[in-house]
Amino acid sequence: MKYIAITITALGLVLGACGKKDTKPAQPNPPTEPAKVDEAKVDEAKVDEAKVDEAKVDEAKVDEAKVDRAAETVAGFAKFNAHDLDGAFANVTDDVVVNEVGDPMTPVVTGKAAFLAEHRAMLVGFPDTKVSPVRVYDAGEWVISEVVITGTNTGAFQGMEATNKPFGVAAAMAYHFNADGKVDRIDNFVDSATIMMQMGAIPAPPEMGEMKLVAAPEAAPEIIKGEPNEANVETVKGWYAAFTNDNLQAAVDKYWADDFTFHGPNEGMELKGKQENHDYLKKMMFGMFPDWTGTVENTVSVGDYVIAWTTSAGTYKGGMPGVEAADQKISSHSLDFSKLADGKVAEFTYYGNGLEFMSQLGMMGGAGGDKGADAADPGTIDDAAGAVKEAADEVNKAVDGANDAMKAAGDAMKGADEAVKAATGEAKEAMGEAADDMKKAADDMKKAADEMKLDNE
């Protein structure tokens, strides 16, 4: 469930005083005598026991590696922050699939080479980019992190001149490990809309007020481990299924704790209380999307937490300033974190991408129509999207060119090596022939000397 704060607070179109805002920079928020036996068989048995012990050691190493995945993920962030991209992504498969969830510009990046190329290009435009983990969840084949991403645009990026403006957003990143312990899939939930607004790349609606940056955490990240709790998973699934306009009060009473708290880290919003959240949802979300539904696509459970990949859908009936209703069908995705206590949902945080929502409402032009917000030029985001695609194409061309150049250089070196080998062979052959000639000449000289000696005698 994403509150369509994905729609509202993330885009800052209507919220204003709805909810209790934190004035501080936002923090996203494991004995008889034995019988005689053949000595040779005893020795063989000892060898077998040694192999068993060795196998146990190997199993222990595997278990240890599993336990350390969260710590290794944190270490990977540190390597990234030091611009050691090869080290940061050393455990990523060559055919990794990276889902930039909700990004209408580059939704999927396939392959480690393309993934690294994009990051290198980003570090040219944002050389001080850092990813600071807040919480890291070790869920077996998944390791999921709540992070804060910060940086400053001091270099040209995607065809745009440097703005020299900073950004700071809360985000979530999910890493899937295959049977070999390698990362073969990454799901990134980053609010590109907030980043672009903070940098001035697209105008922020007046209702949003001053764009505040999410501050990087000063404390070490919290590592969360624990056994999965299927009862908690069923509670979360039941909550999403029950959340409809007509059934909202009953669902809230059944699934939420009395002190239920909603966290919107990128909006600096924290709304406390079960009934307060109900009233907010009834007026804001269901007021604009009366047929809103939420679907759980996938879940992982770690101790008291359930993390869900979700899809929200609804029909826009109006209510956002400057965005005309035309029965736009909206579908958006998020990664939702629910913390449970005593069988009920006590805290909720979501991470999505506002650009996904904006594009479908027509605020970017194109598919949703031309009904953009009054405060923004509908073509602005399309221009940025085009620049992103162009830059990505240029990066890929540069990578291809570099690969071709390296191949040509390799071929040239191979040719030179073969030429050297051929010349060396010819030289050896010539030197052998010269040695044979010199030996023959020496033999002839010795023979002549012997003949002269006989004549003198």
BAMAR-176312 format. One line per field, with one value per residue (C-alpha): x, y, z; residue in one letter; residue number from 1. Coordinates in pm, 1 decimal. Each point is the difference from the previous one (the first is absolute). Example, Ala and Ser with C-alpha at 12.3 -4.5 7.8 and 13.67 -1.06 7.14 Angstrom:
2
east <- (1230.0 / 137.0) $
north <- (-450.0 / 344.0) $
up <- (780.0 / -66.0) $
code <- (A / S) $
pos <- (1 / 2) $
//
This chain:
457
east <- (0.0 / 156.9 / -230.8 / 23.3 / 219.1 / 177.4 / -245.0 / -42.0 / 277.3 / 273.0 / -110.2 / -108.2 / -315.4 / -249.8 / 127.8 / 116.3 / -129.1 / -147.2 / 196.0 / 259.4 / 324.1 / 337.7 / 193.8 / 335.7 / 164.3 / -182.6 / 150.6 / -141.0 / -102.1 / 778.0 / 1375.1 / 76.4 / 315.1 / -71.4 / 29.7 / 311.5 / -52.1 / 201.8 / 238.6 / -23.8 / -376.9 / 48.2 / 225.5 / -253.9 / -275.0 / 209.7 / 36.4 / -376.2 / -54.1 / 238.9 / -205.9 / -316.4 / 162.9 / 116.3 / -352.5 / -133.0 / 248.0 / -116.9 / -363.5 / 91.9 / 160.2 / -317.3 / -212.2 / 240.4 / -24.2 / -379.2 / 11.5 / 239.2 / -197.5 / -140.7 / 346.9 / 138.2 / -274.6 / 95.4 / 364.9 / -110.0 / -161.0 / 328.1 / 191.0 / -252.2 / 40.9 / 377.0 / -72.4 / 126.3 / -278.8 / 172.7 / 41.4 / -350.9 / -158.7 / 254.5 / -267.4 / -242.0 / -58.4 / 92.1 / -365.5 / -148.0 / -342.0 / -43.1 / -356.9 / -26.3 / -354.6 / -244.3 / 252.6 / -169.9 / 335.2 / 225.3 / -210.1 / 238.7 / 375.8 / 131.3 / 358.7 / 277.7 / 189.2 / -296.3 / -75.1 / 358.4 / 5.5 / -308.8 / 154.3 / 327.0 / -192.0 / -195.2 / 319.5 / 119.9 / -305.0 / -25.1 / 354.4 / -89.3 / -292.0 / -32.6 / -238.6 / -42.6 / -185.5 / -247.5 / -134.0 / 111.5 / -229.1 / 158.0 / -279.4 / 191.6 / 3.2 / -93.4 / 193.5 / -201.2 / 123.1 / -166.8 / 250.4 / 53.2 / 157.7 / 173.8 / 208.7 / 65.4 / -31.3 / 339.2 / 64.1 / -178.1 / -248.6 / -232.7 / 49.9 / -72.7 / 237.9 / 84.4 / -253.9 / 235.1 / -303.5 / -8.8 / -258.2 / -87.8 / -265.5 / -103.3 / -14.2 / -12.0 / 217.0 / -66.3 / 275.0 / -83.0 / 264.9 / 2.3 / 96.4 / 368.2 / -19.6 / 21.0 / -232.8 / -205.0 / -276.3 / -19.0 / -326.9 / 55.7 / -282.9 / 126.9 / -223.4 / 144.8 / -272.2 / 117.1 / 363.4 / -87.3 / -205.6 / 275.5 / 247.1 / -236.0 / -8.8 / -381.8 / -205.6 / -147.7 / -369.2 / -49.0 / -200.0 / 315.8 / 179.4 / 374.3 / 164.3 / 173.4 / 277.0 / 2.6 / 315.0 / 242.7 / -3.6 / 287.4 / -41.0 / 109.1 / -276.7 / -234.0 / 40.4 / -330.3 / -3.2 / -254.4 / -211.2 / -285.0 / -343.1 / -271.3 / -276.2 / 130.8 / 11.4 / -364.5 / -94.0 / 160.7 / -160.4 / -335.7 / 42.4 / 56.1 / -287.1 / -240.6 / 92.7 / -285.0 / -202.6 / -306.6 / 193.5 / 264.1 / -113.1 / -41.5 / 341.4 / 171.4 / -160.1 / 97.7 / 357.0 / 150.0 / 132.2 / -154.6 / 327.3 / 53.5 / 254.7 / 48.9 / 350.6 / 56.0 / 376.4 / 26.5 / -291.4 / 120.0 / -340.5 / -95.1 / -366.9 / -79.9 / -314.3 / -228.5 / -300.8 / 204.9 / 140.8 / -345.4 / -141.5 / 291.2 / -37.9 / -376.1 / 26.7 / 316.1 / 65.0 / -349.1 / -128.0 / 211.2 / 5.7 / -328.8 / 74.4 / 357.0 / 134.0 / 331.9 / 150.2 / 289.7 / 228.2 / 275.3 / 101.3 / 291.1 / -24.9 / 277.3 / -83.2 / -267.3 / 17.7 / -179.7 / 133.9 / -238.1 / 31.5 / -338.3 / -203.9 / -260.6 / -273.3 / -288.9 / -193.7 / 70.4 / -317.7 / 158.4 / 119.1 / 358.5 / 46.5 / 74.9 / -57.8 / -327.7 / -184.9 / -60.0 / -46.7 / 373.2 / 81.2 / 298.5 / 229.3 / 312.5 / 246.4 / 176.7 / 197.7 / -190.5 / 138.9 / -243.7 / 108.0 / -237.8 / -61.9 / -242.0 / -136.2 / -84.2 / 172.9 / 166.6 / 216.2 / 1.8 / 252.2 / -8.7 / 245.8 / -116.3 / 78.8 / -218.0 / 86.7 / -200.9 / -309.8 / 58.2 / 43.0 / -335.8 / -185.7 / 118.2 / 235.1 / 283.7 / -202.7 / -47.3 / -197.4 / -211.7 / -86.5 / 111.2 / -158.8 / 313.3 / 11.9 / -27.8 / 328.9 / 199.6 / 68.1 / -136.4 / 283.0 / 274.9 / 12.5 / -28.1 / 304.0 / 185.5 / -107.7 / 132.8 / 327.8 / 26.5 / -56.1 / 247.2 / 262.9 / -56.9 / 36.9 / 322.1 / 135.8 / -81.2 / 160.8 / 310.5 / 14.0 / -41.1 / 268.1 / 237.7 / -63.7 / 63.7 / 319.5 / 118.0 / -76.2 / 187.8 / 293.6 / -7.1 / -5.9 / 289.6 / 200.2 / -74.9 / 115.3 / 314.2 / 68.5 / -39.4 / 228.0 / 262.6 / -27.6 / 37.2 / 298.0 / 156.6 / -46.3 / 155.4 / 290.7 / 55.8 / -4.1 / 247.9 / 225.7 / -9.1 / 97.8 / 281.7 / 121.8 / 0.7 / 195.8 / 249.9 / 40.2 / 56.5 / 255.3 / 182.7 / 5.1 / 136.8 / 269.3 / 100.4 / 13.0 / 218.1 / 232.3 / 34.3 / 83.4 / 264.9 / 157.1 / 27.0 / 159.2 / 266.5 / 84.1) $
north <- (0.0 / 321.6 / 261.4 / 159.5 / 224.7 / -144.7 / 210.7 / 282.0 / 51.9 / -123.7 / 257.3 / 253.8 / 93.2 / 17.0 / -100.1 / 315.6 / -19.1 / -350.2 / -201.6 / 83.5 / 96.5 / -42.3 / 325.3 / -179.5 / -133.3 / -318.6 / -333.7 / -313.6 / -74.7 / -2097.1 / -3634.7 / -291.2 / -43.3 / 91.8 / -270.0 / 1.0 / 138.9 / 31.0 / 292.8 / 97.2 / 28.6 / 209.9 / 238.4 / 14.3 / 75.0 / 280.3 / 150.1 / -20.1 / 168.1 / 274.9 / 52.5 / 19.9 / 255.3 / 196.4 / -5.2 / 127.4 / 285.8 / 84.3 / -4.9 / 228.5 / 238.3 / 2.8 / 71.9 / 272.8 / 157.8 / 3.6 / 166.5 / 265.2 / 108.6 / 304.5 / 105.3 / -58.6 / 219.8 / 279.4 / -42.7 / 23.4 / 338.6 / 119.8 / -108.8 / 179.0 / 317.0 / -26.1 / -28.9 / -359.2 / -118.1 / -322.0 / -89.2 / 110.6 / -221.9 / -282.4 / -248.7 / 94.9 / -242.9 / 104.4 / -32.7 / 177.6 / 160.6 / 339.5 / 127.4 / 375.9 / -45.5 / 266.9 / 185.1 / 77.0 / 92.0 / -300.9 / -263.0 / -293.5 / -27.9 / -339.4 / -112.8 / 97.3 / 199.1 / 230.0 / 32.7 / 107.7 / 238.8 / 179.9 / 36.2 / 133.7 / 257.8 / 99.3 / 51.5 / 247.1 / 217.9 / -71.1 / -80.3 / 15.4 / -244.1 / -219.9 / -278.0 / -20.9 / -304.1 / 61.0 / -354.1 / -322.2 / -304.8 / -344.0 / -213.0 / -298.5 / 20.8 / 369.6 / 276.5 / 321.9 / 342.2 / 324.7 / 267.0 / 372.1 / 110.3 / 339.2 / 192.4 / 329.5 / 64.8 / 161.5 / -151.7 / -23.4 / -284.5 / -141.0 / 296.3 / 255.0 / 249.0 / -26.6 / 158.9 / -9.6 / -99.4 / -284.8 / -270.2 / -241.1 / -270.0 / -310.3 / -314.2 / -378.3 / -257.9 / -374.1 / -245.8 / -357.5 / -271.1 / -306.8 / -355.0 / 85.5 / 295.3 / 256.2 / 297.9 / -61.7 / 257.8 / 346.6 / 190.2 / 372.4 / 216.0 / 357.7 / 307.5 / 169.9 / 266.0 / 122.3 / 5.5 / 202.2 / 245.8 / 45.1 / 76.4 / 232.4 / -226.0 / 11.5 / 258.1 / -101.8 / 92.5 / 298.8 / -215.4 / -196.3 / 295.2 / -9.6 / -317.3 / -153.8 / -250.8 / -328.7 / -3.4 / -291.0 / -192.6 / 53.6 / -332.2 / -340.5 / -188.1 / -228.6 / -361.4 / -185.1 / -379.7 / -249.6 / -295.9 / 55.0 / 36.9 / -137.3 / 126.2 / 355.0 / -53.7 / -110.9 / 304.8 / 234.9 / -177.9 / 12.9 / 370.6 / 80.1 / -220.9 / 160.1 / 361.1 / 131.0 / 317.2 / -174.6 / -218.5 / 245.2 / 42.1 / -374.4 / -71.1 / 264.5 / -132.2 / -357.8 / 39.5 / 318.4 / 61.4 / 292.9 / 195.2 / -83.1 / 239.3 / 83.8 / 115.1 / 197.2 / 63.2 / 204.1 / 220.3 / 47.2 / -129.4 / -207.4 / -64.4 / -172.3 / -171.3 / -261.0 / 227.4 / 297.5 / -210.9 / -133.9 / 351.3 / 110.9 / -295.4 / 41.1 / 364.4 / 8.7 / -333.6 / -140.3 / 350.8 / 16.5 / -373.9 / -148.9 / -339.8 / -24.8 / -352.8 / -132.5 / -332.9 / -180.9 / -145.6 / -144.0 / 0.3 / -77.8 / -27.3 / 79.9 / -11.7 / 264.2 / 142.1 / -88.6 / 157.6 / -3.6 / 75.9 / 156.6 / 136.0 / 270.0 / 76.4 / 243.4 / 248.1 / 370.3 / 196.9 / 334.8 / 183.5 / 96.8 / 369.9 / 52.8 / -362.2 / -42.2 / -326.0 / -203.6 / -342.4 / -69.1 / -359.2 / -1.9 / -288.1 / 46.1 / -211.3 / 25.0 / -192.5 / 13.7 / -67.4 / -104.1 / -51.4 / -214.4 / -28.4 / -239.4 / -111.5 / 349.9 / 251.6 / 263.8 / 191.8 / 43.3 / 153.7 / -9.5 / 77.6 / 76.5 / 225.3 / 308.0 / 12.7 / -317.8 / 164.1 / 335.9 / -154.5 / -178.2 / 308.7 / 194.6 / 219.4 / -95.7 / 27.0 / -310.2 / -302.1 / 169.6 / 302.8 / 361.6 / 80.4 / 88.6 / 192.4 / 377.2 / 52.8 / -216.9 / -11.6 / -340.0 / -29.5 / 51.9 / -359.3 / -132.0 / 210.7 / -145.5 / -350.3 / 55.6 / 127.4 / -305.8 / -235.3 / 189.6 / -9.2 / -370.5 / -63.7 / 202.1 / -192.3 / -329.7 / 117.7 / 105.9 / -339.0 / -176.5 / 222.2 / -69.8 / -373.1 / 15.7 / 196.9 / -249.2 / -288.2 / 172.9 / 63.4 / -363.0 / -115.0 / 233.5 / -130.3 / -356.0 / 81.6 / 165.5 / -300.2 / -234.7 / 221.2 / -2.2 / -377.0 / -35.9 / 236.2 / -179.3 / -333.1 / 134.7 / 145.8 / -329.2 / -182.3 / 245.4 / -19.8 / -381.2 / 12.5 / 243.2 / -226.1 / -296.5 / 204.1 / 107.8 / -358.9 / -116.7 / 274.9 / -100.3 / -362.5 / 101.2 / 212.2 / -290.9 / -236.1 / 245.2 / 40.6 / -378.3 / -30.3 / 273.6 / -179.8 / -325.9 / 180.4 / 152.2 / -339.0) $
up <- (0.0 / -100.0 / 125.1 / -330.1 / 192.4 / -294.6 / -176.1 / 239.9 / 248.1 / -231.8 / -253.9 / 258.9 / -184.8 / 281.6 / 337.7 / 167.4 / 353.7 / -26.9 / 252.1 / 263.3 / -167.0 / 159.2 / -22.1 / 18.2 / -317.0 / -87.5 / 104.9 / -144.4 / 237.4 / 539.1 / 1373.5 / -200.2 / -200.4 / -357.0 / -260.6 / -214.0 / -344.2 / -314.5 / 51.9 / -365.6 / 35.0 / 313.6 / -189.9 / -280.3 / 248.3 / 147.3 / -346.4 / -47.5 / 338.4 / -105.5 / -314.2 / 208.4 / 230.1 / -302.5 / -141.4 / 332.4 / -14.7 / -352.5 / 115.1 / 287.6 / -244.9 / -210.6 / 308.9 / 104.2 / -344.6 / 25.1 / 339.1 / -126.9 / -306.1 / 176.8 / 118.1 / -348.4 / -141.6 / 238.7 / -101.0 / -364.0 / 67.1 / 155.3 / -312.2 / -219.6 / 205.1 / -57.4 / -377.6 / -7.3 / -228.9 / -98.9 / 367.0 / 93.6 / -265.3 / -7.1 / 108.2 / -278.7 / -287.5 / -355.5 / -105.1 / 301.6 / -49.6 / 168.2 / 34.5 / 50.4 / 125.1 / -110.0 / -216.6 / -335.0 / -157.4 / 57.2 / 180.5 / -52.3 / -40.6 / -108.5 / 47.7 / 235.7 / -265.9 / -71.4 / 371.8 / 78.2 / -297.8 / 133.2 / 343.7 / -141.7 / -201.3 / 311.3 / 200.0 / -263.9 / 59.9 / 374.6 / 117.6 / 370.6 / -24.8 / 306.9 / 96.1 / 378.5 / 134.7 / 280.8 / 47.4 / -168.2 / 7.2 / -39.5 / -147.4 / -133.7 / -377.5 / 23.7 / 172.1 / 8.2 / 106.2 / 94.1 / -99.4 / -42.7 / -327.1 / -3.5 / -250.2 / -178.0 / -373.1 / -67.1 / -343.1 / -333.2 / 1.2 / -264.3 / -230.2 / 274.4 / 153.0 / 369.0 / 232.8 / 301.5 / 204.9 / 253.2 / 40.9 / 280.0 / -23.9 / 188.2 / -213.5 / 18.2 / -176.2 / -17.0 / -98.0 / -98.8 / 41.7 / -224.7 / 105.7 / -49.7 / 238.5 / -281.9 / -45.9 / -314.5 / 50.9 / 151.7 / 57.7 / 63.9 / 135.1 / -38.8 / -22.3 / -308.0 / 10.9 / 340.6 / -114.3 / -311.6 / 201.0 / 259.3 / -279.0 / -186.0 / -307.1 / 18.9 / 193.3 / 331.9 / 44.8 / 230.7 / 241.6 / 71.6 / 155.0 / 52.1 / -127.5 / 300.4 / -45.0 / 189.2 / 213.5 / -3.8 / 329.5 / 240.2 / 180.9 / -127.8 / -180.0 / 191.5 / -112.1 / 25.0 / 7.7 / 116.9 / -94.9 / -246.4 / 156.3 / -228.7 / 226.3 / -48.6 / -376.0 / -2.6 / 207.3 / -251.2 / -295.8 / 175.1 / 63.3 / -368.4 / -110.9 / 248.1 / -75.0 / -213.9 / 14.6 / 143.5 / 245.4 / 121.6 / 362.4 / 55.8 / -154.1 / 212.3 / 318.7 / -80.8 / -126.1 / 150.4 / 349.7 / 187.9 / -23.5 / -369.8 / -154.2 / -366.6 / -105.0 / -320.7 / 13.7 / -320.0 / 101.3 / 357.0 / 103.0 / 300.5 / 71.0 / 330.6 / 118.3 / -154.9 / -37.7 / -118.2 / -282.6 / -84.4 / -31.9 / -214.4 / -236.6 / -27.8 / -96.8 / -205.8 / -164.8 / -38.1 / -67.7 / -313.4 / -83.2 / 123.7 / -154.6 / 132.2 / 53.4 / 119.7 / -106.0 / 166.1 / -267.6 / 222.3 / 366.0 / 226.5 / 374.9 / 248.0 / 369.1 / 68.6 / -353.6 / -320.7 / -319.7 / -294.9 / -370.2 / -77.7 / -288.9 / 55.6 / -251.8 / -23.6 / -211.5 / 54.0 / 70.0 / 81.1 / 308.3 / -83.4 / -83.2 / -366.9 / -100.3 / -183.4 / 47.8 / -315.7 / 158.6 / -35.1 / 91.8 / 233.7 / 93.4 / 207.9 / 194.5 / 332.9 / 259.0 / 328.4 / 347.7 / 272.5 / 359.3 / 203.6 / 372.5 / 169.0 / -335.4 / -127.1 / -224.9 / 217.6 / -250.7 / -375.7 / -243.5 / -379.1 / -281.5 / -354.6 / -295.7 / -51.3 / -370.4 / -57.8 / 138.5 / -169.9 / -343.8 / 20.9 / 120.8 / -303.1 / 199.7 / -233.4 / -318.0 / -212.7 / 116.0 / 262.1 / -213.8 / 29.0 / 332.7 / 191.8 / 325.4 / -39.7 / 180.2 / -237.7 / -372.5 / -114.9 / -249.5 / 252.9 / 119.9 / -356.3 / -89.1 / 298.4 / -99.5 / -350.2 / 139.9 / 223.8 / -294.0 / -216.4 / 272.8 / 59.2 / -373.9 / -5.6 / 298.6 / -167.7 / -325.2 / 192.6 / 171.6 / -335.5 / -153.6 / 285.7 / -34.1 / -376.3 / 56.9 / 261.2 / -239.4 / -282.8 / 230.6 / 106.9 / -361.9 / -82.3 / 294.7 / -107.4 / -353.8 / 130.1 / 220.7 / -294.8 / -210.8 / 275.0 / 25.4 / -377.9 / -9.4 / 294.1 / -177.5 / -317.3 / 195.4 / 179.1 / -331.3 / -155.3 / 304.9 / -23.9 / -363.3 / 77.4 / 279.2 / -238.0 / -256.3 / 263.8 / 117.5 / -358.8 / -56.3 / 317.8 / -110.1 / -340.0 / 162.2 / 227.5 / -296.1 / -194.5 / 296.4 / 32.2 / -370.8 / 26.2 / 293.7 / -200.9 / -293.1 / 225.1 / 142.1) $
code <- (M / K / Y / I / A / I / T / I / T / A / L / G / L / V / L / G / A / C / G / K / K / D / T / K / P / A / Q / P / N / P / P / T / E / P / A / K / V / D / E / A / K / V / D / E / A / K / V / D / E / A / K / V / D / E / A / K / V / D / E / A / K / V / D / E / A / K / V / D / R / A / A / E / T / V / A / G / F / A / K / F / N / A / H / D / L / D / G / A / F / A / N / V / T / D / D / V / V / V / N / E / V / G / D / P / M / T / P / V / V / T / G / K / A / A / F / L / A / E / H / R / A / M / L / V / G / F / P / D / T / K / V / S / P / V / R / V / Y / D / A / G / E / W / V / I / S / E / V / V / I / T / G / T / N / T / G / A / F / Q / G / M / E / A / T / N / K / P / F / G / V / A / A / A / M / A / Y / H / F / N / A / D / G / K / V / D / R / I / D / N / F / V / D / S / A / T / I / M / M / Q / M / G / A / I / P / A / P / P / E / M / G / E / M / K / L / V / A / A / P / E / A / A / P / E / I / I / K / G / E / P / N / E / A / N / V / E / T / V / K / G / W / Y / A / A / F / T / N / D / N / L / Q / A / A / V / D / K / Y / W / A / D / D / F / T / F / H / G / P / N / E / G / M / E / L / K / G / K / Q / E / N / H / D / Y / L / K / K / M / M / F / G / M / F / P / D / W / T / G / T / V / E / N / T / V / S / V / G / D / Y / V / I / A / W / T / T / S / A / G / T / Y / K / G / G / M / P / G / V / E / A / A / D / Q / K / I / S / S / H / S / L / D / F / S / K / L / A / D / G / K / V / A / E / F / T / Y / Y / G / N / G / L / E / F / M / S / Q / L / G / M / M / G / G / A / G / G / D / K / G / A / D / A / A / D / P / G / T / I / D / D / A / A / G / A / V / K / E / A / A / D / E / V / N / K / A / V / D / G / A / N / D / A / M / K / A / A / G / D / A / M / K / G / A / D / E / A / V / K / A / A / T / G / E / A / K / E / A / M / G / E / A / A / D / D / M / K / K / A / A / D / D / M / K / K / A / A / D / E / M / K / L / D / N / E) $
pos <- (1 / 2 / 3 / 4 / 5 / 6 / 7 / 8 / 9 / 10 / 11 / 12 / 13 / 14 / 15 / 16 / 17 / 18 / 19 / 20 / 21 / 22 / 23 / 24 / 25 / 26 / 27 / 28 / 29 / 30 / 31 / 32 / 33 / 34 / 35 / 36 / 37 / 38 / 39 / 40 / 41 / 42 / 43 / 44 / 45 / 46 / 47 / 48 / 49 / 50 / 51 / 52 / 53 / 54 / 55 / 56 / 57 / 58 / 59 / 60 / 61 / 62 / 63 / 64 / 65 / 66 / 67 / 68 / 69 / 70 / 71 / 72 / 73 / 74 / 75 / 76 / 77 / 78 / 79 / 80 / 81 / 82 / 83 / 84 / 85 / 86 / 87 / 88 / 89 / 90 / 91 / 92 / 93 / 94 / 95 / 96 / 97 / 98 / 99 / 100 / 101 / 102 / 103 / 104 / 105 / 106 / 107 / 108 / 109 / 110 / 111 / 112 / 113 / 114 / 115 / 116 / 117 / 118 / 119 / 120 / 121 / 122 / 123 / 124 / 125 / 126 / 127 / 128 / 129 / 130 / 131 / 132 / 133 / 134 / 135 / 136 / 137 / 138 / 139 / 140 / 141 / 142 / 143 / 144 / 145 / 146 / 147 / 148 / 149 / 150 / 151 / 152 / 153 / 154 / 155 / 156 / 157 / 158 / 159 / 160 / 161 / 162 / 163 / 164 / 165 / 166 / 167 / 168 / 169 / 170 / 171 / 172 / 173 / 174 / 175 / 176 / 177 / 178 / 179 / 180 / 181 / 182 / 183 / 184 / 185 / 186 / 187 / 188 / 189 / 190 / 191 / 192 / 193 / 194 / 195 / 196 / 197 / 198 / 199 / 200 / 201 / 202 / 203 / 204 / 205 / 206 / 207 / 208 / 209 / 210 / 211 / 212 / 213 / 214 / 215 / 216 / 217 / 218 / 219 / 220 / 221 / 222 / 223 / 224 / 225 / 226 / 227 / 228 / 229 / 230 / 231 / 232 / 233 / 234 / 235 / 236 / 237 / 238 / 239 / 240 / 241 / 242 / 243 / 244 / 245 / 246 / 247 / 248 / 249 / 250 / 251 / 252 / 253 / 254 / 255 / 256 / 257 / 258 / 259 / 260 / 261 / 262 / 263 / 264 / 265 / 266 / 267 / 268 / 269 / 270 / 271 / 272 / 273 / 274 / 275 / 276 / 277 / 278 / 279 / 280 / 281 / 282 / 283 / 284 / 285 / 286 / 287 / 288 / 289 / 290 / 291 / 292 / 293 / 294 / 295 / 296 / 297 / 298 / 299 / 300 / 301 / 302 / 303 / 304 / 305 / 306 / 307 / 308 / 309 / 310 / 311 / 312 / 313 / 314 / 315 / 316 / 317 / 318 / 319 / 320 / 321 / 322 / 323 / 324 / 325 / 326 / 327 / 328 / 329 / 330 / 331 / 332 / 333 / 334 / 335 / 336 / 337 / 338 / 339 / 340 / 341 / 342 / 343 / 344 / 345 / 346 / 347 / 348 / 349 / 350 / 351 / 352 / 353 / 354 / 355 / 356 / 357 / 358 / 359 / 360 / 361 / 362 / 363 / 364 / 365 / 366 / 367 / 368 / 369 / 370 / 371 / 372 / 373 / 374 / 375 / 376 / 377 / 378 / 379 / 380 / 381 / 382 / 383 / 384 / 385 / 386 / 387 / 388 / 389 / 390 / 391 / 392 / 393 / 394 / 395 / 396 / 397 / 398 / 399 / 400 / 401 / 402 / 403 / 404 / 405 / 406 / 407 / 408 / 409 / 410 / 411 / 412 / 413 / 414 / 415 / 416 / 417 / 418 / 419 / 420 / 421 / 422 / 423 / 424 / 425 / 426 / 427 / 428 / 429 / 430 / 431 / 432 / 433 / 434 / 435 / 436 / 437 / 438 / 439 / 440 / 441 / 442 / 443 / 444 / 445 / 446 / 447 / 448 / 449 / 450 / 451 / 452 / 453 / 454 / 455 / 456 / 457) $
//
